[in-house]
Amino acid sequence: MRVVQLNNAIEVQDVDLENDADCIELGKLVAKECVLVVKQKISEQRLFEIHGLWGQPCKAILHRYVGEQRLTGKHWRSLLANLSHVSKGVDHIADRSGMSRVSFEKNEKGKPMGVFTNGKLDWHSDQQAYHDNQRIVGLMSLWGSVNSQTSFLCTAPAYEALSNEDRSMVDELVSVWEWDGGSMSEELIESQKEIVHYNMVPYPLMECPLLDETVTGVKGIRFPSHCFSHFKGMSKGESMKIKDYLWSILNKPEYIYTHDWQDGEVVFMDQNITLHARPTNVQDGDTRTMCRMISYLDNLYSDCGPLDHVLYNGNKLDHETFAKMVDEQRLAEYYPKAA
């Protein structure tokens, strides 16, 4: 196994992706380095198995509750159907928990089967408003990926380079979130907006500290790239000034690695202190098809599985309580009271 340093990322060469021992070492590397590139083709089944070596699959709480029909009723039927739609591409895998198609394959009716359209995507991370242990996404190009890109920004080196004053500020700030209608892309269709909504910010006033870290203790910034309301205890205006200031520090070439895709490659990326974006618009080619798997690292690092609570308005809410709140809100939206 050979490691090549990229721009704020690493590439691993000469690794046997069919060998469990090698793949366990990969998991330890991505836990520390945050963005890891492997230019070797594997099956979707093997991608699922590799993540299984690292930890249990991860799925957003509301996606899981609806998928397991722990939340039911007419008001959840569309989300259940949409979640089923984007996982149909991996039906050939018996257990595909945590796995989905991202873009762009269309079904027989011409509807894209991926979570996103093939337009540009702004900076984001998975389940952005959830306070949780480190999660890793494996993003794999299947076919039609040539001439498309994904950019990755690990915030760890930028955090380390902050002045003492700025670092103290980041250490103390708490982000408060609110669904913004899907601003990460102007081209999301309604079914995709619904999926993203209940993945990212299913309920207003969810909170998480601005400072986050990997399971190996690497500290960075959980930057609120979208769906950001304000920093706790601050006005929206003051909060946006701080957010813009921090972004002026983070958004620099030395912190960004942009991957030019070829079919049959995988990029493993942290979701706690790392952002990613799609800077290219590949709508003209409707064959770009990617697969995504997400998991924790609790098989490699003990006590690093999913947390049992959500941070909301200064409180820790267990998942059942939180899901009930979201269910009541969705029901009220579905059956609004007569004016």
Beta strands, then each sheet from edge to edge (+ up, - down):
strand 1: 2-6
strand 2: 9-13
strand 3: 35-38
strand 4: 99-101
strand 5: 121-124
strand 6: 136-143
strand 7: 149-154
strand 8: 174-177
strand 9: 207-209
strand 10: 211-213
strand 11: 219-221
strand 12: 228-231
strand 13: 256-260
strand 14: 266-270
strand 15: 274-278
strand 16: 289-295
strand 17: 309-312
strand 18: 315-318
sheet 1: 1+ 2- 3- 14+ 6- 16+ 4-
sheet 2: 5+ 15- 7+ 13-
sheet 3: 9+ 8- 12+
sheet 4: 10+ 11-
sheet 5: 17+ 18-
end
